[in-house]
């Protein structure tokens, strides 16, 4: 999508597409899910993670609206971790109105690098219900830490997800679509089915591959 935008501005520009590299420096590799949940104070059971600054374009309200539908089939809880850049009231009021006080937990604060691994390892599924995007470092943290994702089909988010290997892609602004993907993930046992794919994905999104892409772009420019 970004390539197409660039070419609309400059039709003959030399372009090479490469995805956002992974953020693999958060992981120690030694933290188990049980230890991570104890560390963040989370109980057992299916756990969804929404991570990062909370702004309107990230579509958190749609995920909250999906939670009652999800919980009809799966007793999942939602952990929202990140500093609010929006007014918190619409989100907390939505949670109360939908009767989700015991199912949605907010960590409204800046999260230091040392804490990031715990939240991802504790979770089963990372959800990005964005209504607009380019790419996202959140997807790349999830892949680095072997966590499947559900993303919406905006910007380059869907291009970063290998369907039914590292996650699912759903339409944006549709709580029912989010709910169906989450329910499917848990009911059909996709965590185990996706687990073998993350090693290859980390190679695809490596910083080495990014550096090679920059070298290739430089060669394309030199030829012009």
Secondary structure, 3 states (H helix, E strand, C coil): CHHHHHHHHCCCCCCCCCCCCCCHHHCCCCCCHHHHHHHHCCCCCCEEEEECCECHHHCHHHHHHHHHHHHCCCCCEEEEECCECCCCHHHHHHHHHCCCCCCEEEECCCCCHHHHHHHHHHCCEEEECCCCCCCCHHHHHHHHCCCCEEEECCCCCHHHCCECCCEEEECCCCHHHHHHHHHHHHHCCHHHHHHCCHHHHHHHCCHHHHHHHHHHHHHHHHCC
